[in-house]
Amino acid sequence: MTDFTTILDCLEKASRSKERDAGPLRPPPIGAILREEARPSPPSAADRAARVCRAYGVDRAELQEAPSQPKPARLPEREDVLAELLRAEGSLAKLGALRRRLAWACHPDRQEKSRARQGERMLAEFNAQIDQAIARAAPRR
């Protein structure tokens, strides 16, 4: 037998303790930490709302009275849009930005039912005018 196998045999015969001692360099086992410290339960929604109201200086009664539904978007005035279209004339970037802004403002899904049809018509009209302005601004080939 070699010295190495003798050492291994001696180590196997030596009794080992089941639990290791948590010495100064080793932290305690995680199970001991979890048993000792019970985490507090998460705060309820009412507690969180009260804390936020205190932080921002808002009276909770005012917060509850505020309407929860956002107001529907207002349709833009035709004259204002035409003036913006004239200012954006010749710039493809400005025309594209105007198209996106108008699509957001006039989209029928963002309007009340009574104004949805009007918003759809306005959006179609504005898109046609923007298409014509893009055609005029595009370089001739």
N, C-alpha and C positions, 0 to 999 in steps of 0.2 A: 504494500500500500504506500501511496505517496503521502506526503505531508498534507496536501490539499484535501484528500478524501478523509483523512483523519480529523481534520478541522471540521469538515462538514458533518461527520458522524457525531462529533462532540456537540455541535450546535443543535442537531436534531434531538439529542438526548436531554439537553438542558431544558428545564421547565420554563415556559414562557407565561407571563401574566396575561390574562384575558384582555384587560384594559390597560392602555398605556397611561402613564402619568402625564398630565398636562404640565409640563415643566415651564420654566420662565420663558422659553423661546417658542413654545407651542401654544396656540390659542385653545380655549376649551372647545369641546365638540359642539357642533351646531345644535344637536338635540338639547344640550344643556342650556344653550342660549335661548332657544325657543320656549322651553319649559319655564324659564325664569321670567322672561319678558313677554307678557301678553300685549299684543298691539291693540290700541283703542279702536273701537268701531268707527267707520267713516261717518262724517257728519251728514245729517239728513239734508234734503233739498231746502227745507225751511231754514236750517242753520246756515247753510251756505249763502242763501239769499239775504239773510239778516246781516251776515258779515260783509257782504258786498255793499249793501245799503249803508252800513256804518262807514265803510272805507270811502265811499263816494259822497257821503253826506246827503243821501236821498231818503226822504220819508217813505217808509214801506207802504203806507196807505196810498200815496200818490202813484207809486209804481203799480199797484194793483188796479187803480182806476184807469190807467192808460190803455188805449185800445190795443188789442193784440194784433189786429189785421192791419197791414200796411195800406196806405192810401193808393189807389190805382194811379198809374202814370197819367199825366195830363198830355193831351195831344198838342203838338207844336203848332204855332200859327203859320199859315201858308206863306204870308209875306216875309216872316222871319227866315223861313227855310229858303225861300227864293233869294233873299239877300245874302244868306250864307253861301248858297250855290254860286252866286256871282263872285263872291270873294274867293271861293275855292277853284274857280275856273282856271284851267291850265295846269293844275298840280294834281297828278294822279294820287299822291299820298293824301292830300287834303280831301279829295273827292272820296277816296276809300274810307277815310275816317268819318266823313259826313254820312256816308251810306250806313256805316255800322251804328252811328249814334241815332240816326233816324229809325233804323230797324229796331233798335232797343226801345225808343220812345213810342213808336207807332204800332208795334206788334200787337195783334188782336188778343193774344193770351195775356197781355199786361193791362188790358183795358176792361172796363165794366162791360157787361153784355150789351148795354144800350149803345156804347161807343165802339164796340169791336169792329162792326162792319165799316164804320167811318174810318177807323184806323187802318183797316185793310186797304181801302180805296186810296187813302192818302199815301200809304207806303208804296202802292203800285205806281201812283203818279210820280212820286219823288224818285223812285228807282228808274223810271223811264227817263226822267230829266237828267239824272246822274249818268245814265248810260249814254245819252246824247253828248253830255259834256266830256265824258271819257273819250268818246269817238273823236270829238274835236281836238282833244288834248293829245291823243296818241300820234306819234310821228308817222308821217305819210311814207309809204314804202314804194 
